[in-house]
Amino acid sequence: MVKLVRTLLRDEAGASAIEYGLIASLVSVAAIGALMQVGGSVNEMFGFVEKQMTDNAVWGG
């Protein structure tokens, strides 16, 4: 029984999986933050283009 516990304590395979999970979560948080920053700029740009198109449009000739 003691040998089994020592083997489990020395096993580092689980630690690698936890590290990869933490890295993936940090990348996800960074990506969400970047997309939120870019999203506002893109929304403003499309609003500007829409306004220009509706102000300058000639409908029905």
ZIBELZI-V267285 format. One record per pair of residues at least 6 apart in sequence whose C-alpha atoms are under 6 Angstrom apart, sorted by the first residue. I is the first residue (numbers start at 1). J is the second residue. Records with the same first field share a line. If there is no record, write none. Layout:
# ZIBELZI-V267285
I=J ; J
This chain:
# ZIBELZI-V267285
none
